[in-house]
């Protein structure tokens, strides 16, 4: 298994505080499905849908969103990573709603670009209705 995660000093994007957190590295060895397998083993989840209705979040195996909660001395932080054909960006937030807001903005961009989302999208991600700003839980009901 390839080493794709390391711990780094990063700054949370919402509270601007320094934390030590796992950071996913670029992954050009295999494909997106292999990346998903590896990060799942490290505590990350890869929700394929977003919003109350379960709209596409990315386009597996080329565009994947991953999430993780990581415990620090000062409480949990919430991670959000994007994989785009091997290029990976990891972001951390102290507040879960701020992390969800970032994921919602990512979903909005995807929906606008590819048309695989809700109809009648607002002009900006900031104007998304509440039902499009949270994880899909339909399979858990």
PyMOL commands that set and color helices and strands:
alter all, ss='L'
color gray80, all
select helices_A, chain A and resi 32-40+96-114+125-127+130-132
alter helices_A, ss='H'
color red, helices_A
select strands_A, chain A and resi 5-11+18-24+49-50+55-56+63-72+75-84+87-93
alter strands_A, ss='S'
color yellow, strands_A
deselect
rebuild
show_as cartoon
